[in-house]
């Protein structure tokens, strides 16, 4: 396989294509492979160890998802909380898998087997809400266990009023392949504010850059007040055939 690096010199075209594919995928070839509606493990408070797949959550509360946590008995609570759920892959994973979570009030970080796959909204001290943004995050196949127990963990912060995972038909979805000649570029990209022509070079070291989910605006991922230049980079491999 040959490796390729894509940079912001063509990002405008790519972003338009990605958003177009998102719309078309919702009506063609979209299939829920794992139903995540139902009881999840739930705890108030915040600790990054809750993202670890080996963490023992047996003494946590049970909560129904999707629903606000106020409707599940946690009245008048504003602050941090975590959700966890296990699932198995009893199918041959497709190239394009996404976890769809509806809307989350106010901010979230989503982990699969301990790996961060997406984040929307801002956590304190730079809080901003993304309560009205639908969450759909690409799942890199290398993060999944094809045989055995997988863990999804979601960190949520709610500033006021209703909090939690709200929507309908949440789950892990396969979008199939769009065409025989397409290649999926959804998912995590490297991202940096400002402008420098050096960042277009194939061998530039972008390991210190931020991670950002595409397609999505940078305002919903921690760069709320920024207007100006920014660069995206992604390295990917194409099959030899």
C-alpha positions as CSV (number, residue, x, y, z in Angstrom):
1,X,0.0,0.0,0.0
2,X,1.1,3.5,-0.8
3,X,0.8,6.2,1.9
4,X,-0.6,9.7,1.0
5,X,-0.8,12.9,2.9
6,X,-3.6,15.4,2.2
7,X,-3.3,19.0,3.3
8,X,-5.4,22.1,3.3
9,X,-4.4,23.1,-0.3
10,X,-7.5,21.0,-1.3
11,X,-9.4,21.1,2.0
12,X,-12.3,23.2,0.7
13,X,-13.1,20.6,-2.0
14,X,-12.8,17.8,0.5
15,X,-15.0,19.4,3.1
16,X,-17.7,20.0,0.5
17,X,-17.5,16.4,-0.7
18,X,-17.6,15.0,2.9
19,X,-20.7,16.9,3.8
20,X,-22.4,15.8,0.5
21,X,-21.5,12.2,1.3
22,X,-23.0,12.6,4.9
23,X,-26.3,13.7,3.4
24,X,-26.4,11.0,0.8
25,X,-25.4,8.3,3.3
26,X,-28.3,9.0,5.5
27,X,-30.7,7.9,2.8
28,X,-28.7,5.3,1.0
29,X,-26.8,2.3,2.5
30,X,-27.1,3.3,6.1
31,X,-27.7,0.4,8.4
32,X,-27.7,0.2,12.2
33,X,-25.3,-2.7,13.1
34,X,-25.3,-2.3,16.9
35,X,-28.3,-1.0,18.8
36,X,-27.2,1.2,21.7
37,X,-30.6,2.2,22.9
38,X,-31.3,0.8,26.4
39,X,-29.5,0.6,29.8
40,X,-26.1,2.0,30.3
41,X,-23.8,2.3,33.3
42,X,-23.8,5.9,34.7
43,X,-21.9,7.8,37.3
44,X,-21.8,11.5,38.4
45,X,-18.4,13.2,38.6
46,X,-15.3,13.1,36.5
47,X,-12.3,10.8,36.3
48,X,-10.3,10.0,33.1
49,X,-9.8,6.4,34.3
50,X,-13.5,5.9,33.5
51,X,-12.5,5.8,29.8
52,X,-10.3,2.7,30.2
53,X,-11.9,-0.5,28.9
54,X,-10.7,-2.6,31.9
55,X,-12.3,-0.2,34.4
56,X,-14.8,-2.0,36.7
57,X,-18.1,-0.1,36.5
58,X,-20.2,-2.9,38.2
59,X,-21.3,-0.6,41.1
60,X,-22.4,2.3,38.9
61,X,-26.0,3.3,38.5
62,X,-28.1,2.1,35.5
63,X,-29.6,4.7,33.2
64,X,-31.7,4.5,30.1
65,X,-30.3,6.0,26.9
66,X,-31.4,8.1,25.1
67,X,-33.0,10.3,27.8
68,X,-32.0,13.3,29.9
69,X,-30.5,12.3,33.2
70,X,-33.1,14.4,34.9
71,X,-35.8,12.2,33.5
72,X,-33.9,9.2,34.9
73,X,-33.9,10.4,38.5
74,X,-30.9,12.7,38.7
75,X,-32.9,15.9,39.2
76,X,-31.3,19.3,39.3
77,X,-27.8,18.0,38.6
78,X,-25.4,20.1,36.6
79,X,-21.8,19.1,36.0
80,X,-19.8,16.1,34.9
81,X,-21.1,12.6,34.3
82,X,-19.9,9.4,32.5
83,X,-21.7,6.8,30.6
84,X,-20.4,3.3,29.7
85,X,-21.7,0.4,27.7
86,X,-20.3,-2.9,26.3
87,X,-21.1,-4.3,22.9
88,X,-19.9,-7.1,20.6
89,X,-19.1,-7.1,16.9
90,X,-21.0,-10.1,15.6
91,X,-20.6,-9.0,12.0
92,X,-17.8,-8.4,9.5
93,X,-16.9,-4.7,10.1
94,X,-17.3,-2.5,7.1
95,X,-14.8,0.1,6.1
96,X,-17.2,2.9,7.2
97,X,-18.5,2.6,10.8
98,X,-19.9,5.4,12.8
99,X,-21.4,5.8,16.3
100,X,-24.5,8.1,16.2
101,X,-25.6,9.5,19.5
102,X,-28.2,12.1,18.6
103,X,-27.7,15.3,20.6
104,X,-25.8,15.6,23.8
105,X,-26.3,18.4,26.3
106,X,-23.9,20.2,26.6
107,X,-20.4,18.9,25.7
108,X,-19.0,15.3,25.2
109,X,-15.9,13.2,24.6
110,X,-16.5,9.7,23.2
111,X,-14.0,6.8,23.7
112,X,-14.0,3.3,22.1
113,X,-11.9,0.9,24.0
114,X,-10.0,3.8,25.6
115,X,-9.4,5.6,22.4
116,X,-10.8,9.1,21.9
117,X,-12.8,9.1,18.6
118,X,-14.6,12.5,18.8
119,X,-15.5,15.5,20.9
120,X,-18.0,18.3,20.6
121,X,-18.6,21.4,22.7
122,X,-16.2,22.9,25.2
123,X,-15.4,21.7,28.7
124,X,-14.6,24.1,31.6
125,X,-12.7,26.3,32.0
126,X,-13.5,27.1,28.3
127,X,-17.0,25.9,28.3
128,X,-19.4,26.3,25.4
129,X,-22.5,24.4,24.6
130,X,-23.2,22.2,21.6
131,X,-26.6,20.9,22.8
132,X,-28.1,21.3,19.4
133,X,-25.4,19.5,17.4
134,X,-26.0,15.9,16.3
135,X,-23.1,13.6,17.2
136,X,-21.8,11.1,14.6
137,X,-18.2,9.9,15.0
138,X,-16.1,7.7,12.7
139,X,-14.8,4.5,14.4
140,X,-11.3,3.5,13.2
141,X,-11.5,-0.3,12.7
142,X,-8.2,-0.8,14.5
143,X,-9.9,0.4,17.7
144,X,-12.4,-2.4,17.7
145,X,-12.1,-6.0,18.9
146,X,-13.6,-8.2,16.3
147,X,-14.0,-11.1,18.8
148,X,-14.9,-10.1,22.3
149,X,-16.1,-7.2,24.5
150,X,-15.9,-3.6,23.3
151,X,-16.5,-0.6,25.6
152,X,-17.9,2.7,24.6
153,X,-17.4,5.4,27.3
154,X,-18.8,8.9,27.1
155,X,-17.8,11.9,29.2
156,X,-20.5,14.6,29.4
157,X,-20.6,18.0,30.9
158,X,-23.9,19.9,31.4
159,X,-24.0,23.5,32.4
160,X,-27.7,23.9,33.3
161,X,-31.1,22.5,32.7
162,X,-31.4,19.1,31.1
163,X,-28.3,17.1,30.6
164,X,-27.2,13.8,28.9
165,X,-27.6,11.8,25.7
166,X,-30.8,12.6,24.0
167,X,-32.1,11.7,20.6
168,X,-33.4,8.5,19.0
169,X,-32.1,5.3,17.3
170,X,-28.6,5.7,18.7
171,X,-26.1,3.0,17.7
172,X,-23.2,2.0,15.5
173,X,-24.0,2.3,11.8
174,X,-22.5,1.1,8.6
175,X,-22.7,3.4,5.7
176,X,-21.3,0.9,3.2
177,X,-19.2,2.1,0.4
178,X,-20.4,5.1,-1.5
179,X,-19.1,4.1,-5.0
180,X,-16.6,1.6,-6.2
181,X,-14.2,4.5,-6.9
182,X,-14.5,6.3,-3.6
183,X,-12.3,6.5,-0.5
184,X,-13.6,7.5,2.9
185,X,-11.9,10.5,4.6
186,X,-14.3,10.9,7.5
187,X,-12.8,10.7,11.0
188,X,-9.8,12.2,12.8
189,X,-7.5,14.7,11.1
190,X,-4.6,16.7,12.4
191,X,-5.4,20.4,12.8
192,X,-3.5,23.7,13.4
193,X,-4.5,27.3,13.5
194,X,-2.7,30.0,11.5
195,X,-0.8,29.6,8.2
196,X,2.5,28.3,7.1
197,X,3.4,27.0,3.6
198,X,5.8,24.4,5.2
199,X,2.7,22.5,6.5
200,X,1.9,21.3,3.0
201,X,5.0,19.2,2.8
202,X,4.5,15.4,2.8
203,X,7.1,14.7,5.4
204,X,6.2,17.5,7.8
205,X,5.9,16.3,11.4
206,X,2.3,17.1,12.5
207,X,2.4,14.9,15.6
208,X,2.1,17.9,17.9
209,X,-1.0,19.2,16.2
210,X,-4.5,19.0,17.6
211,X,-6.9,16.2,16.6
212,X,-10.2,17.2,15.0
213,X,-13.2,15.3,13.6
214,X,-14.1,15.8,10.0
215,X,-16.8,16.6,8.9
216,X,-17.6,19.1,11.6
217,X,-17.0,22.8,12.3
218,X,-13.9,23.7,14.4
219,X,-16.2,25.9,16.6
220,X,-17.9,22.8,18.0
221,X,-14.5,21.3,18.8
222,X,-12.8,23.8,21.0
223,X,-12.0,26.7,18.6
224,X,-15.2,28.7,19.1
225,X,-13.8,32.2,18.8
226,X,-11.3,31.7,16.0
227,X,-11.7,33.2,12.6
228,X,-8.8,33.0,10.1
229,X,-6.4,30.5,8.5
230,X,-6.2,26.9,9.6
231,X,-4.7,23.8,8.2
232,X,-5.9,20.2,8.1
233,X,-3.7,17.2,7.4
234,X,-4.4,13.5,7.1
235,X,-2.3,10.5,6.2
236,X,-4.0,7.5,4.5
237,X,-3.2,4.5,2.5
238,X,-4.8,3.3,-0.8
239,X,-4.9,-0.3,-1.8
240,X,-2.4,-1.2,-4.5
241,X,-5.2,-2.5,-6.8
